[in-house]
Amino acid sequence: MKTLNDIKNDMAILYDEVRNNQCDLKIASELANIAGKYLKAEQLNLAREIFTSNKASNYLEINSGN
């Protein structure tokens, strides 16, 4: 699985390739779109993990009577 730094590096390389006319703009656009969808999916996974861990801690606080 790619990390955020991997995607940033890939997008930087892609940007340089587009500027140097080494990559078609339409292909670059599609690759950037895919990277954006990947990042959005990771953002949703992180939000779900935070929500579920927060929900568990709230449940413990409520049931412990503190």
N, C-alpha and C positions, 0 to 999 in steps of 0.2 A: 504494500500500500504506500502511496506517495505521501510525503509530508508537505506541509505548507511551504517549506523552503524549497522542496523539489519542484513544486508547481511554479513558485516565483522564478526559479532558475529557468525552467522550461519556457515560461512566458517571456522572460528577458531574451533568451536565445531566439525565440520566435519573432520578437519585435525587431531584433537586429537583422534577422533574415529578411523580414518584410522591407525594412529600410534599405537593404542592399539588393533588393529585387531578386532574392534567392528563393522566395516562397510566394506563392500566389496569395493574394489578399483574401480570396474566398476560402481557401483552405485554412489560412490563419484565423479567419473569423470563426470557422467551425471548430477549430481546436480551442480557441478562447471560450467559445460557448460551452463546449464539453467540460473544460476546466472549471467554469463558473458553476455548472450543475454539480460537479464533484464537490466543490467547496460548499455549496448550499446543502448537500446531503450530509457532509461532515458537520456543518453548523447545526443541523437538525438533530444529529446524533448526540452532539455535545449538550444541546439544550435538553434533550430527553434524559440524559444521564444526570444533569444537574437537577432537573425536576424530580426524578425518581429518588435521588439521594436526599433531596430537601424534603420530599414527602415522607420518607421513612423517618427522618429526624424529627419532623413535626409530629408524626404519629407517636413516637417514643415520648416526646415532651408532654403531649396531651394525656397519654395513658399512665405516665409516671406520677402525675398529680403535682408536678412542680410548677 
